[in-house]
């Protein structure tokens, strides 16, 4: 199974949305910002794992914000 490539620009937008929802100092927001900034595979995987651990409502709200 092939993994989908993650766009660094999308990660940055997601980090901004989470900053509004969860706060700028939330670990997931920080991890997404770092992954967007440097784009390393390790940082992207860590940010994705933290994003999946968020409450479903927070995830849905963040994704809805970037879908505009």
C-alpha positions as CSV (number, residue, x, y, z in Angstrom):
1,X,0.0,0.0,0.0
2,X,1.4,3.4,-1.0
3,X,1.4,6.2,1.5
4,X,0.0,9.5,0.5
5,X,2.5,12.4,0.3
6,X,1.7,15.2,2.7
7,X,1.9,18.8,1.4
8,X,4.0,21.0,3.6
9,X,1.7,24.0,2.9
10,X,-1.3,22.0,4.0
11,X,0.5,21.1,7.3
12,X,1.1,24.8,7.8
13,X,-2.6,25.6,7.3
14,X,-3.6,22.8,9.6
15,X,-1.2,24.1,12.3
16,X,-2.8,27.6,12.0
17,X,-6.2,26.1,12.3
18,X,-5.2,24.1,15.4
19,X,-3.6,27.2,16.9
20,X,-7.0,28.8,16.8
21,X,-8.8,25.7,18.1
22,X,-6.3,24.2,20.7
23,X,-3.9,27.1,21.2
24,X,-0.5,27.9,19.9
25,X,1.4,26.0,22.6
26,X,-0.6,22.8,22.2
27,X,1.9,19.9,21.4
28,X,0.1,19.0,18.2
29,X,0.1,22.6,17.0
30,X,3.8,22.8,17.6
31,X,4.5,19.5,15.9
32,X,2.5,20.4,12.8
33,X,4.3,23.7,12.6
34,X,7.7,22.1,12.9
35,X,6.8,19.5,10.3
36,X,5.6,22.2,7.9
37,X,8.7,24.2,8.4
38,X,11.3,21.5,7.8
39,X,9.3,18.8,6.1
40,X,11.3,15.8,7.5
41,X,9.6,12.5,7.3
42,X,10.2,11.9,11.0
43,X,8.5,15.2,12.0
44,X,5.6,14.6,9.7
45,X,5.0,11.1,11.2
46,X,5.1,12.5,14.7
47,X,2.7,15.3,13.9
48,X,0.3,12.9,12.2
49,X,0.4,10.6,15.2
50,X,-0.4,13.6,17.6
51,X,-3.1,14.8,15.2
52,X,-4.8,11.4,15.3
53,X,-4.8,11.5,19.1
54,X,-6.8,14.7,19.2
55,X,-10.5,14.6,20.1
56,X,-12.6,13.9,17.0
57,X,-14.4,17.2,17.3
58,X,-11.1,19.1,17.2
59,X,-9.8,17.1,14.2
60,X,-13.0,17.7,12.3
61,X,-13.0,21.4,13.1
62,X,-9.4,21.9,12.0
63,X,-10.0,20.0,8.8
64,X,-13.1,22.0,8.1
65,X,-11.2,25.2,8.5
66,X,-8.6,24.3,5.9
67,X,-11.2,23.0,3.4
68,X,-12.4,26.5,2.7
